[in-house]
Amino acid sequence: MHNFNWLKMVKMETIKLKDEFIKLGQALKAVGFCESGVEAKFAVLDGVVTVNGETETRRGRKLYDGDVIEYEGKQVRIEGAKDDH
């Protein structure tokens, strides 16, 4: 029998945008990385959050389709809203 647990590590979570962007603090809460806005604020201010591989210290940074955030070794990719037109 094969053990495919490594697949879970490779698969990246995603946030599907409802609007054009989501702010970093909101994204951290949406995926459960932080339980509150205050926790998200300090995580960002402490310099432990990266966006696209670079440390980000602005909680209000706007994240768009394709951006990747990382916190405590976990990554999430921002996925654009589907246009129904």
NORQUI-V90346 format. One record per pair of residues at least 4 apart in sequence whose ideal C-beta (glycine too) atoms are under 7 Angstrom apart, sorted by sequence separation. I is the first residue (numbers start at 0). J is the second residue. D is the distance in whole Angstrom. If there is no record, write none. Layout:
# NORQUI-V90346
i j d
I J D
I J D
This chain:
# NORQUI-V90346
i j d
5 9 7
6 10 6
16 20 7
21 25 5
22 26 7
23 27 6
24 28 7
25 29 6
26 30 7
34 38 6
35 39 7
36 40 6
37 41 7
38 42 6
39 43 6
40 44 6
41 45 6
49 53 6
62 66 4
69 73 7
16 21 6
21 26 5
27 32 5
28 33 5
33 38 4
42 47 6
43 48 5
49 54 6
50 55 4
55 60 6
69 74 5
27 33 4
33 39 4
42 48 6
49 55 6
62 68 7
14 21 6
48 55 6
67 74 6
68 75 5
28 36 7
46 54 5
33 42 6
67 76 5
46 56 6
50 60 6
28 39 6
66 77 4
14 26 6
24 36 6
27 39 4
43 55 6
44 56 6
50 62 7
65 77 7
43 56 6
64 77 6
63 77 6
64 78 6
14 29 6
24 39 4
27 42 7
43 58 5
51 66 6
62 77 5
64 79 3
14 30 6
24 40 6
50 66 6
51 67 6
12 30 6
40 58 5
50 68 5
24 43 7
39 58 6
49 68 7
23 43 6
48 68 6
49 69 5
48 70 5
47 70 7
23 48 7
23 50 7
42 70 6
23 55 6
23 57 7
24 58 4
23 58 6
24 59 7
23 59 7
26 62 6
22 59 5
23 60 4
22 60 7
32 70 5
22 61 6
23 62 6
20 61 4
21 62 5
32 73 7
20 62 6
26 68 6
20 63 5
27 70 6
23 68 7
30 75 5
16 64 7
26 75 7
21 77 7
14 75 6
16 77 6
13 75 7
16 78 7
18 80 7
11 74 5
12 75 5
13 76 5
14 77 5
15 78 5
16 79 6
17 80 6
11 75 7
14 78 7
16 80 4
11 76 5
13 78 5
15 80 7
